Amino acid sequence: MKEPLMPYDETTPSEPPVYIVMDSNILIAEDLCGSLQAAGPCRVLNVPHPDELIRVLDGEARISAAFLEMRYDQVLEAELDRALALRGARIVLTMGEDDEIKVVKQGWAMLVRPFTDDMVRGVLQPLVKGV
């Protein structure tokens, strides 16, 4: 008798990655969403501010990466690091370059503006290799 497929079985189709983009500038948010979609099949959730992000997270079991227009200390104060870690998300900050050392020590990434499609793919690269 053949064993049932387990969720981690190679024959189980994988879900496309889910990305969150939180940026107050609509043009930057749209550019970032477009860059993520150009990298391959995915679902991108564009949220305008942290309060909305919390509501979105309640409905998501798994997040691949969250691109946040926040400083390092703001993420910690809002406890978004914990909420995102529970969903397996990689945190990518799009502001607060002064905190880059702290960001890297946490295993997060920094996407410095102005960014290009290649830069977006670069911060996703460790995710792609780990899949």
Backbone as a printed PyTorch tensor [residue, N CA C, xyz], in Angstrom:
tensor([[[  0.8420,  -1.1770,   0.0000],
         [  0.0000,   0.0000,   0.0000],
         [  0.8910,   1.2450,   0.0000]],

        [[  0.5610,   2.1880,  -0.8750],
         [  1.3530,   3.4060,  -1.0060],
         [  1.0190,   4.3830,   0.1200]],

        [[  2.0810,   4.9890,   0.6760],
         [  1.9080,   5.9740,   1.7470],
         [  1.2680,   7.2530,   1.1940]],

        [[  0.4310,   7.9280,   1.9650],
         [ -0.1380,   9.2090,   1.5050],
         [  0.9520,  10.2640,   1.4090]],

        [[  0.7620,  11.2150,   0.5170],
         [  1.7280,  12.3070,   0.3610],
         [  1.7480,  13.1760,   1.6060]],

        [[  2.9370,  13.4940,   2.0350],
         [  3.0970,  14.3850,   3.1730],
         [  3.2650,  15.8060,   2.6430]],

        [[  2.9630,  16.8270,   3.4320],
         [  3.0800,  18.2130,   2.9620],
         [  4.4720,  18.5640,   2.4370]],

        [[  5.5120,  17.9210,   2.9610],
         [  6.8600,  18.2440,   2.5380],
         [  7.3220,  17.3980,   1.3480]],

        [[  6.4800,  16.5050,   0.8570],
         [  6.8270,  15.6290,  -0.2610],
         [  7.1180,  16.4550,  -1.5120]],

        [[  8.1600,  16.0880,  -2.2490],
         [  8.5550,  16.8390,  -3.4390],
         [  7.4600,  16.9040,  -4.4910]],

        [[  6.5430,  15.9530,  -4.4920],
         [  5.4900,  15.9520,  -5.5090],
         [  4.3310,  16.8760,  -5.1580]],

        [[  4.3220,  17.4010,  -3.9470],
         [  3.2780,  18.3400,  -3.5500],
         [  3.5690,  19.6960,  -4.1810]],

        [[  2.6190,  20.2430,  -4.9470],
         [  2.8900,  21.5510,  -5.5600],
         [  3.0820,  22.6130,  -4.4820]],

        [[  4.0790,  23.4620,  -4.6990],
         [  4.3380,  24.5030,  -3.7050],
         [  3.4510,  25.7120,  -3.9670]],

        [[  3.1540,  26.3880,  -2.9020],
         [  2.3700,  27.6110,  -2.9860],
         [  3.2590,  28.7380,  -3.4720]],

        [[  2.7140,  29.6700,  -4.2610],
         [  3.5390,  30.8120,  -4.6650],
         [  3.8540,  31.6660,  -3.4320]],

        [[  4.9880,  32.3480,  -3.4460],
         [  5.3460,  33.1850,  -2.3060],
         [  4.3480,  34.3270,  -2.1110]],

        [[  4.2140,  34.7370,  -0.8670],
         [  3.3590,  35.8660,  -0.5150],
         [  4.2550,  36.9670,   0.0250]],

        [[  4.1230,  38.1500,  -0.5590],
         [  4.9200,  39.2980,  -0.1420],
         [  4.0070,  40.3960,   0.3620]],

        [[  4.4800,  41.1230,   1.3540],
         [  3.7770,  42.3040,   1.8510],
         [  4.6180,  43.5270,   1.5080]],

        [[  3.9530,  44.5550,   1.0090],
         [  4.6100,  45.8280,   0.7230],
         [  3.8760,  46.8930,   1.5160]],

        [[  4.6000,  47.5930,   2.3940],
         [  4.0170,  48.6850,   3.1530],
         [  4.8620,  49.9270,   2.9180]],

        [[  4.3130,  50.8600,   2.1250],
         [  5.0100,  52.1040,   1.8220],
         [  3.9740,  53.2130,   1.7000]],

        [[  4.2490,  54.3620,   2.2940],
         [  3.3000,  55.4780,   2.2720],
         [  3.2270,  56.1590,   0.9090]],

        [[  4.2690,  55.9810,   0.0880],
         [  4.2910,  56.5870,  -1.2350],
         [  3.7140,  55.5920,  -2.2380]],

        [[  2.5810,  55.9330,  -2.8300],
         [  1.8880,  55.0200,  -3.7410],
         [  2.7650,  54.6240,  -4.9220]],

        [[  3.5210,  55.5610,  -5.4700],
         [  4.3620,  55.2500,  -6.6270],
         [  5.4670,  54.2550,  -6.2640]],

        [[  6.0900,  54.4510,  -5.1240],
         [  7.1410,  53.5300,  -4.6920],
         [  6.5410,  52.1580,  -4.4040]],

        [[  5.3890,  52.1330,  -3.7400],
         [  4.7270,  50.8620,  -3.4410],
         [  4.3920,  50.1140,  -4.7310]],

        [[  3.8740,  50.8170,  -5.7230],
         [  3.5260,  50.1800,  -6.9970],
         [  4.7660,  49.6680,  -7.7130]],

        [[  5.8510,  50.4320,  -7.6880],
         [  7.1060,  49.9760,  -8.3000],
         [  7.6070,  48.7000,  -7.6260]],

        [[  7.5530,  48.6870,  -6.3150],
         [  8.0160,  47.5200,  -5.5740],
         [  7.1290,  46.3110,  -5.8600]],

        [[  5.8240,  46.5130,  -5.8680],
         [  4.8940,  45.4180,  -6.1960],
         [  5.1800,  44.8820,  -7.6010]],

        [[  5.4010,  45.7770,  -8.5460],
         [  5.6980,  45.3750,  -9.9160],
         [  6.9970,  44.5920, -10.0090]],

        [[  8.0080,  45.0170,  -9.2770],
         [  9.2910,  44.3040,  -9.2760],
         [  9.1310,  42.8920,  -8.7180]],

        [[  8.3430,  42.7600,  -7.6620],
         [  8.1120,  41.4390,  -7.0720],
         [  7.3550,  40.5330,  -8.0370]],

        [[  6.3410,  41.0740,  -8.6840],
         [  5.5560,  40.2830,  -9.6270],
         [  6.3760,  39.8990, -10.8540]],

        [[  7.3060,  40.7660, -11.2500],
         [  8.1660,  40.4700, -12.3990],
         [  9.1660,  39.3540, -12.0800]],

        [[  9.4520,  39.1310, -10.8040],
         [ 10.4090,  38.0980, -10.4050],
         [  9.8330,  36.6950, -10.5380]],

        [[  8.5110,  36.5750, -10.6590],
         [  7.8880,  35.2650, -10.8110],
         [  6.5180,  35.2250, -10.1640]],

        [[  5.8320,  34.0940, -10.3080],
         [  4.4920,  33.9780,  -9.7270],
         [  4.5150,  34.2370,  -8.2240]],

        [[  3.6230,  35.0830,  -7.7670],
         [  3.5530,  35.4110,  -6.3510],
         [  2.2290,  36.1140,  -6.0720]],

        [[  1.9950,  36.3340,  -4.8010],
         [  0.8520,  37.1400,  -4.3730],
         [  1.4400,  38.2910,  -3.5710]],

        [[  1.0760,  39.5240,  -3.9500],
         [  1.6070,  40.7080,  -3.2750],
         [  0.4600,  41.4380,  -2.5890]],

        [[  0.6350,  41.6890,  -1.2940],
         [ -0.3580,  42.4100,  -0.5030],
         [  0.1930,  43.8040,  -0.2160]],

        [[ -0.4530,  44.8000,  -0.7630],
         [ -0.0200,  46.1830,  -0.6010],
         [ -0.8390,  46.7990,   0.5290]],

        [[ -0.1730,  47.1590,   1.6230],
         [ -0.8710,  47.7400,   2.7740],
         [ -0.3320,  49.1460,   3.0390]],

        [[ -1.2320,  50.0970,   3.3610],
         [ -0.8000,  51.4910,   3.5010],
         [ -0.1110,  51.8480,   4.8160]],

        [[ -0.4190,  51.1510,   5.9130],
         [  0.1800,  51.5260,   7.2020],
         [  0.1780,  50.3370,   8.1710]],

        [[  0.9260,  50.4330,   9.2830],
         [  1.0700,  49.3120,  10.2060],
         [ -0.2360,  48.7510,  10.7620]],

        [[ -1.2190,  49.5990,  11.0330],
         [ -2.4860,  49.0820,  11.5580],
         [ -3.1290,  48.1130,  10.5700]],

        [[ -3.0840,  48.4590,   9.3120],
         [ -3.6300,  47.5860,   8.2710],
         [ -2.7900,  46.3130,   8.1490]],

        [[ -1.4970,  46.4480,   8.3350],
         [ -0.6200,  45.2830,   8.2570],
         [ -1.0080,  44.2360,   9.2940]],

        [[ -1.3030,  44.6620,  10.5020],
         [ -1.7140,  43.7300,  11.5560],
         [ -2.9730,  42.9790,  11.1380]],

        [[ -3.9350,  43.6910,  10.5410],
         [ -5.1720,  43.0330,  10.0920],
         [ -4.8900,  42.0270,   8.9730]],

        [[ -4.0010,  42.3830,   8.0620],
         [ -3.6490,  41.4860,   6.9560],
         [ -2.9600,  40.2260,   7.4960]],

        [[ -2.0680,  40.3950,   8.4540],
         [ -1.3520,  39.2450,   9.0140],
         [ -2.2910,  38.2420,   9.6670]],

        [[ -3.3800,  38.7270,  10.2450],
         [ -4.3360,  37.8270,  10.8810],
         [ -4.9000,  36.8010,   9.8980]],

        [[ -4.9610,  37.1590,   8.6130],
         [ -5.5180,  36.2540,   7.6210],
         [ -4.4820,  35.4550,   6.8460]],

        [[ -3.2110,  35.5600,   7.2080],
         [ -2.1460,  34.8860,   6.4630],
         [ -1.3560,  33.9460,   7.3640]],

        [[ -1.2390,  32.6980,   6.9360],
         [ -0.4630,  31.7220,   7.6990],
         [  1.0170,  31.7790,   7.3480]],

        [[  1.3190,  32.1490,   6.1070],
         [  2.7030,  32.1380,   5.6380],
         [  2.9930,  33.3760,   4.8070]],

        [[  4.0730,  34.0740,   5.1260],
         [  4.5320,  35.2500,   4.3850],
         [  5.9950,  34.9930,   4.0290]],

        [[  6.3550,  35.1950,   2.7730],
         [  7.7470,  34.9760,   2.3640],
         [  8.6290,  36.1510,   2.7600]],

        [[  8.1530,  37.3720,   2.5000],
         [  8.9360,  38.5640,   2.8430],
         [  7.9980,  39.7460,   3.0300]],

        [[  8.4090,  40.6600,   3.8970],
         [  7.6520,  41.8840,   4.1420],
         [  8.5820,  43.0680,   3.9120]],

        [[  8.2210,  43.9170,   2.9620],
         [  8.9820,  45.1230,   2.6330],
         [  8.3280,  46.2840,   3.3790]],

        [[  9.0140,  46.7980,   4.3900],
         [  8.4130,  47.7680,   5.2940],
         [  9.1240,  49.1100,   5.2500]],

        [[  8.3550,  50.1540,   5.0590],
         [  8.8800,  51.5130,   5.1600],
         [  8.8560,  51.8870,   6.6480]],

        [[  9.8050,  51.3290,   7.3720],
         [  9.9040,  51.5540,   8.8110],
         [ 11.3690,  51.5010,   9.2010]],

        [[ 11.6530,  52.1150,  10.3290],
         [ 12.9910,  52.0110,  10.9020],
         [ 13.0340,  50.7650,  11.7940]],

        [[ 14.2350,  50.3210,  12.0710],
         [ 14.4580,  49.1380,  12.8970],
         [ 13.6940,  49.2150,  14.2240]],

        [[ 13.8650,  50.3340,  14.9390],
         [ 13.2210,  50.4570,  16.2500],
         [ 11.7000,  50.5000,  16.1420]],

        [[ 11.1580,  51.0180,  15.0440],
         [  9.7040,  51.0480,  14.8520],
         [  9.1440,  49.6330,  14.6990]],

        [[  9.8660,  48.7860,  13.9960],
         [  9.4380,  47.3970,  13.8180],
         [  9.3930,  46.6870,  15.1670]],

        [[ 10.4280,  46.9000,  15.9780],
         [ 10.4720,  46.2690,  17.2940],
         [  9.3780,  46.8050,  18.2170]],

        [[  9.1920,  48.1250,  18.2210],
         [  8.1700,  48.7280,  19.0850],
         [  6.7710,  48.2160,  18.7350]],

        [[  6.4900,  48.0310,  17.4530],
         [  5.1760,  47.5470,  17.0150],
         [  5.0600,  46.0280,  17.1380]],

        [[  6.1720,  45.3680,  17.5310],
         [  6.2400,  43.9140,  17.6510],
         [  5.9120,  43.2100,  16.3340]],

        [[  6.1900,  43.8960,  15.2310],
         [  5.9670,  43.2890,  13.9240],
         [  6.9900,  42.1940,  13.6440]],

        [[  8.1760,  42.3090,  14.2390],
         [  9.1870,  41.2760,  14.0410],
         [  8.6680,  39.9230,  14.5090]],

        [[  7.9910,  39.8990,  15.6340],
         [  7.4360,  38.6410,  16.1660],
         [  6.3160,  38.1160,  15.2890]],

        [[  5.3920,  38.9970,  14.9290],
         [  4.2500,  38.5850,  14.1100],
         [  4.7070,  38.0520,  12.7500]],

        [[  5.7020,  38.6940,  12.1720],
         [  6.2110,  38.2500,  10.8710],
         [  7.0310,  36.9720,  10.9990]],

        [[  7.8160,  36.8570,  12.0680],
         [  8.6140,  35.6460,  12.2750],
         [  7.7230,  34.4170,  12.4290]],

        [[  6.5920,  34.5710,  13.0830],
         [  5.6560,  33.4510,  13.2420],
         [  5.1460,  32.9370,  11.9010]],

        [[  5.1990,  33.7780,  10.8950],
         [  4.7220,  33.4020,   9.5530],
         [  5.8800,  33.1040,   8.6080]],

        [[  7.0930,  33.0580,   9.1450],
         [  8.2690,  32.7190,   8.3550],
         [  8.7790,  33.8250,   7.4580]],

        [[  8.3550,  35.0560,   7.6930],
         [  8.6930,  36.1660,   6.8050],
         [ 10.1030,  36.6890,   7.0110]],

        [[ 10.7050,  37.0460,   5.9150],
         [ 11.9560,  37.8000,   5.9550],
         [ 11.5770,  39.2740,   5.9560]],

        [[ 12.1360,  40.0290,   6.8700],
         [ 11.8480,  41.4550,   6.9550],
         [ 12.8630,  42.2160,   6.1120]],

        [[ 12.3390,  43.0930,   5.2490],
         [ 13.1800,  43.9380,   4.4040],
         [ 12.7680,  45.3780,   4.6830]],

        [[ 13.6640,  46.1610,   5.2650],
         [ 13.3610,  47.5580,   5.5590],
         [ 13.7410,  48.4280,   4.3650]],

        [[ 12.8910,  49.4050,   4.0750],
         [ 13.1400,  50.2890,   2.9330],
         [ 13.5060,  51.7000,   3.3780]],

        [[ 13.7690,  51.8670,   4.6580],
         [ 14.2570,  53.1440,   5.1820],
         [ 15.0760,  52.8640,   6.4370]],

        [[ 15.8040,  53.8740,   6.8910],
         [ 16.5960,  53.7180,   8.1120],
         [ 17.9490,  53.0850,   7.8740]],

        [[ 18.6190,  53.5220,   6.8000],
         [ 19.9190,  52.9520,   6.4490],
         [ 20.9360,  53.0310,   7.5840]],

        [[ 20.7510,  53.9790,   8.5100],
         [ 21.6640,  54.1050,   9.6520],
         [ 21.6440,  52.8570,  10.5370]],

        [[ 20.5720,  52.0900,  10.4540],
         [ 20.4160,  50.8950,  11.2850],
         [ 20.8530,  49.6200,  10.5820]],

        [[ 21.5550,  49.7460,   9.4600],
         [ 21.8650,  48.5710,   8.6430],
         [ 22.6060,  47.4740,   9.4120]],

        [[ 23.5120,  47.8280,  10.2990],
         [ 24.2450,  46.8160,  11.0640],
         [ 23.2820,  46.0170,  11.9390]],

        [[ 22.3770,  46.6990,  12.6340],
         [ 21.3860,  46.0140,  13.4710],
         [ 20.4770,  45.1350,  12.6220]],

        [[ 20.0850,  45.6550,  11.4650],
         [ 19.1860,  44.9320,  10.5550],
         [ 19.8360,  43.6220,  10.1160]],

        [[ 21.0820,  43.6940,   9.7050],
         [ 21.8030,  42.5050,   9.2310],
         [ 21.9910,  41.5020,  10.3680]],

        [[ 22.2980,  41.9860,  11.5780],
         [ 22.4670,  41.0920,  12.7290],
         [ 21.1890,  40.3060,  13.0190]],

        [[ 20.0330,  40.8780,  12.7190],
         [ 18.7540,  40.1980,  12.9210],
         [ 18.4500,  39.1990,  11.8090]],

        [[ 19.2430,  39.2460,  10.7270],
         [ 18.9580,  38.3760,   9.5890],
         [ 17.9670,  38.9980,   8.6210]],

        [[ 17.6990,  40.2830,   8.8270],
         [ 16.8060,  40.9980,   7.9360],
         [ 17.6200,  41.5550,   6.7760]],

        [[ 16.9380,  42.2690,   5.8860],
         [ 17.6210,  42.8890,   4.7530],
         [ 17.2360,  44.3620,   4.6780]],

        [[ 18.0440,  45.0980,   3.9260],
         [ 17.8020,  46.5250,   3.7110],
         [ 17.7260,  46.7500,   2.2100]],

        [[ 16.6820,  47.4350,   1.7690],
         [ 16.5280,  47.8030,   0.3670],
         [ 16.6080,  49.3180,   0.3000]],

        [[ 17.7530,  49.8150,  -0.1590],
         [ 18.0200,  51.2430,  -0.1770],
         [ 17.3830,  51.8750,  -1.4150]],

        [[ 16.7600,  53.0190,  -1.2080],
         [ 16.1400,  53.7530,  -2.3150],
         [ 17.1600,  54.6410,  -2.9960]],

        [[ 17.0580,  54.8960,  -4.2630],
         [ 16.1070,  54.2840,  -5.1880],
         [ 16.5550,  52.8520,  -5.5080]],

        [[ 15.5990,  51.9410,  -5.6090],
         [ 15.9130,  50.5460,  -5.8650],
         [ 15.6010,  50.1800,  -7.3150]],

        [[ 16.2190,  49.0940,  -7.7520],
         [ 15.9830,  48.5700,  -9.0990],
         [ 15.3930,  47.1590,  -8.9550]],

        [[ 14.9090,  46.6090, -10.0620],
         [ 14.4040,  45.2320, -10.0540],
         [ 15.4910,  44.2730,  -9.5860]],

        [[ 16.7320,  44.5020, -10.0310],
         [ 17.8460,  43.6350,  -9.6220],
         [ 18.0780,  43.6980,  -8.1190]],

        [[ 17.9350,  44.8780,  -7.5330],
         [ 18.1160,  45.0170,  -6.0830],
         [ 17.0190,  44.2550,  -5.3370]],

        [[ 15.7870,  44.3230,  -5.8390],
         [ 14.6790,  43.5940,  -5.2120],
         [ 14.9470,  42.0960,  -5.2910]],

        [[ 15.3390,  41.6230,  -6.4730],
         [ 15.6650,  40.1980,  -6.6180],
         [ 16.8280,  39.8200,  -5.7050]],

        [[ 17.7670,  40.7280,  -5.5130],
         [ 18.9110,  40.4690,  -4.6420],
         [ 18.5180,  40.2060,  -3.2010]],

        [[ 17.5620,  40.9610,  -2.6680],
         [ 17.1430,  40.7190,  -1.2780],
         [ 16.2830,  39.4670,  -1.1710]],

        [[ 15.7140,  39.0170,  -2.2940],
         [ 14.9260,  37.7850,  -2.2940],
         [ 15.7940,  36.5540,  -2.5310]],

        [[ 16.9950,  36.7450,  -3.0320],
         [ 17.8580,  35.6270,  -3.4200],
         [ 17.9950,  34.5540,  -2.3460]],

        [[ 18.2690,  34.9080,  -1.0870],
         [ 18.3690,  33.8550,  -0.0660],
         [ 17.0670,  33.0810,   0.0660]],

        [[ 15.9110,  33.7340,  -0.1640],
         [ 14.6380,  33.0400,  -0.0830],
         [ 14.5010,  32.0300,  -1.2170]],

        [[ 14.9130,  32.4200,  -2.3920],
         [ 14.7990,  31.5390,  -3.5470],
         [ 15.6940,  30.3180,  -3.3710]],

        [[ 16.9230,  30.5350,  -2.8680],
         [ 17.8350,  29.4080,  -2.6620],
         [ 17.3320,  28.4570,  -1.5900]],

        [[ 16.6230,  29.0050,  -0.5870],
         [ 16.1490,  28.1710,   0.5160],
         [ 14.8780,  27.4150,   0.2020]],

        [[ 14.2260,  27.7180,  -0.9020],
         [ 12.9480,  27.0700,  -1.2330],
         [ 13.1650,  25.6860,  -1.7680]]])
